[in-house]
Amino acid sequence: MTSLRPPVILDFDGSVKLEPQDAARVIALQSWQESIRFGCRWTPFKRLEQTLAAQLPVDYGCVFTGSGDYHHVSQLLLQRLAYLPPFDLVVCDNHPDNMRYPFGIHCGSWIYWASRLPQVQHIHVLGICSPDIALGHAWENHLTPLLRNKLTYWNINVDTRWLKWMGAGDSSYTFSHADALTERFLVHLDKDRSRNIYLSLDKDALSPSVINTNWDQGELREDHLNQLIDACRGRLIGADITGDVSAYRYQSRFKRWLSAADGQRVPSSEQAESWQERQNRLNQRLAARINACW
């Protein structure tokens, strides 16, 4: 892998380890784990923004944030790109991350906040298999970005007819399998090659046959991610990867309750270590592929 745009590891939880030849910049953030993980109020989130501003290099490659519990950190990376012309945000995730969260921002609500950034032209969330976008959870979804045609769900076998009833029928596409979804999205991506892309990959969108995460998982395979990354060649202005595995017990009873209510699995230390080894081999391959597409 070239070091022209070295990857960055935002090391909240110790789950990501790349090879020395990758020359990754590691930013130690373990002391932030309790306050930021899963969700946080705006005050600590803004303090983290200041910390990253002081430590991130001027020019960097793919950013690894560790556990999917930190996917909302993508919001801070997007905010740094306010100087760029508008771009599309393409997200692979088993969940919409557009859910209501009244206590600040969390890993399941950040897409809504990203939709409010002027530099983000449109958001596509690919690979949703979660019932989070089905009728039973409709009230939990932020409707504004869907109604304003700024957000599109690309899902697999989820009934989203309720969006049509709400007047946002064009904001969700349903497919019977991951191959059909990927093929259709790549055609869409090729229609307007003037649009630059920020890519955010949550590995819970992948099938458990590829890797394991501590969230419920989707059906995408590694070859689907490869096709997507390759299609961004020459248009990629930023990328991050999350969905790694780490075991953590919150000091906060509230966070323990929230994570349990969301159905998170807590792997044993031995299980987490085994899963991490497979995860990091995948990280290596994805980072190399992304680095060829700037």
N, C-alpha and C positions, 0 to 999 in steps of 0.2 A: 504494500500500500504506500502510495506517495505521501510525503509529509508536507506537501504544499498547503493543504488545508487539514491539519491534524485534528483528530477527533477530540472531544472534550467529555470528560466524565464528571458529572455533578454527583459527587460521592456522598449521598445521604446515608446509604445503608450497606455499603461494601459489596453489593451484588454484582457489579460490573468489573471485569478484569480483562483488558486487552493485552496483546503481546507487546513486548518492549519496542519492537521495530515499528510499531504504529505511532510512536512518539506522542501518545495521548496526553493532553493536559488534564491533570486530576485536581479538582477543586474540592478540598475537604469540607464537608457540610454536615458531619455527623451530629454536631450540636444542635442542628435545626430539625432533627428527625421528629421529635415530639410535637413541635409547634406547627410544622408544615405538612407532615404526612397525612394523607387521606383528605384533609381539609383544614382551612385556617381562616381566621378573621383577616381583614384587610391590613391592619397595622403590621403584624409580622410579615405578611406577604410583601408589603412595600419595603420593609427593612431588608428582606431577602433580595429584592430587586436592586437595592443599593449595594449589597454585598457582591452580587454577580457583576454589576457595572464596574466595580473596582477590580475584579479578578479575571473576568473573561478576556481573552486576547482580542486584538483588533479583528483578526481574520481567523475564523475557525471552521472546522468541518462539522460532521454529524455530532450531535450532543446526546449523550446517554444520561437518563435521569434515574435509572434504577427501577424499583418497583413501580407498577402501574398506579400505585397510591400517590405518585408524584406527577401524574399526567398534567395536572393544572399548572405545573411549572412551565409548560409549553407557552402559556399565556405571557409569561415574562420574556421569553425568547422572541415571541411575535411583537411585543411592544417595542423591542429594540430596533425593529425594522420600519419604523414610522417614516424614515427618510426615503424609502423605496417607492416606486410607482405601485399601484394596486396589484395584488397577486392573488391567486387561488390557494386556499388551504385544503390539502387533500389528506384525510385522516383515515387510517385503517384501525378499526376498533370494533369489538363485539357489542359495544354499548354506544348510545348516541352522545353521551357527555353533554347533553343539553337539558339536564334536569334542574328542577328548582332546588335551591339550597339557600335558606334565609340567613345563614350565619357567616357569610363571606363568600369564599370560593372553594370548591373542592374538585376532586378528580372526575366527578360526574357532572359538573356544571360549567366547566371552563369554555366549552364550545359557544355557549351563549355569550360570554364576555368577549370571546374572540370575534364573534359576529358584529360586535359594536366598534371594532377597530376600523378606521377609515382605510387603512392599507390592505385590509382583507376584503377582496372583491366578492368571493363566493367560497362557501365551505361545502365539501363533499365528504360524508362519512361512509366509508365502504366496509361491508362485511358484517353488518349488524344481524345477529341471530337472536339477540336478547328480546324478551317480551317488554322491555322498557319502552318500546315504541308502539306496542299494541294498545287496543282500546282501554284495557284495564289500567294502564298507566298513562293514558292520554293527558290527564290533568297535571301530571308531573312535568311534562315537556313544556319548555318555553315556546310559545306559539309565534311570537313576533318574527324571529328570523325565518321561520317556515312560511308565514303569510307574506313576508316581504321578498320572498324568492331569493334569500341570501344563504339558505341552508338546504341541502338535499341529503336524504337518507337513501343509501343503496343497501337493501337488506336481502336476507335469504329466508324465505318462507315465514315472514311475519305479516300478519294481516293489518294493513295500515289504511283501510278504507275510511276510517274516521277522519283522516286528513282531507279526503275529498269532501266529506260532509262539512268540514270547517272552511272549505274554500282554498285548501292548500294541496290539492290532489297532485300537482306537478312536483311536489317536494319530497316524494318518496317513490322509489322503483323497487319492485319485488321480483326476485329471481328464484328459481327452483334449486339452483346449485351454484357453487362458487365459480365454476368455469364460465357460465353464462354471464354472471355479474361482471367478471373481469373483462371478458371480451367486449361487452357493451360499454363499459366505462372507458376502455382504451380507445374505442371509436370516438366517444365523446371528447376525450382528451386531445385527439388528433384533429378535431374540427377547427380549433383556433390555437395554433402554435405560437401566437404572439403573447399568450398569457403565461407569465412566470408562475412557479409553483413552490410552495413550502410543503414539505412532506413530514407528517407526524405518524409514526408507526407504533401502535400498541399491540404487543404480541399476543394479547388475549383474543385478537381476531383470528389467530391461527388455530388449526385443529390440534387437539391433544396428541395426535399421532406425530406432530412436528416437534413441539415442545410443551412443557407444562407451566402453567402460571397458577397463582392462588386466587384467580377469578374464574367464573364460568367462561367457557371459550367458544369460539366460532368455528368456521369450516374452511377458512383460507389455508392454502399451502405455501411453502416457500417459493415455489415457482410463480405463484400469483404475485407475490411481493417483488420478485425479480423482474417480471414483466412490467409492473407498475414503475419501478425505479428506472428501468431502461427507457420507458416512454417519456420520462422527465429529462432525459439527457439534453444538456444545453439550455434548459429552462429552470433548473433547480437553484433557488436562492437561499434555501435553508432546510435543515432536516433534524429531526430528533427521534430517538427510539426509547420506548419505555416498555413495561411489561415483564421486567425481570422479577426474580423471586427473592424475598428475604422474610425472615421471621422477626416479628417485633410485637412486644406487649406494651400497649399504651399505658402511660401513667394516668391519663384522663379516663374516668369512668364513662364520660359522654362519648369519647371516641371509641372506646371498647364497645359500647352499645351500638353506635352507628355502623361500625365495620361489621359487627355480627348481624345487624339487621339487613345489611347489603349482601349477606350470604358469602362473605369471604372465607376461604379455606385457610387454615393456619398449618402449614407443613411443619413437621418435626425438623430439628436442626440437620439430621442426617438426610432427610428427604430434600430439604432446601439445598444442601450442598450438591446432591446428585443432580437436581434440576438445574442448578446454576452452571454446572460444567457443560451441559448440553446447550443451555441458553447462550453462554459465552462463545461457543463455537459458531452458533448462528449469528451472534453480534459481529463476529469477525468477518463473516462472509457478507453480511448486509452493509457494514461500514465500507468495505473495499468496493462494493458495487456502487454505493452512493458516491464515493470519492471519485469515481470515474465519470460522474454525470454533472459536475458543476458547470 
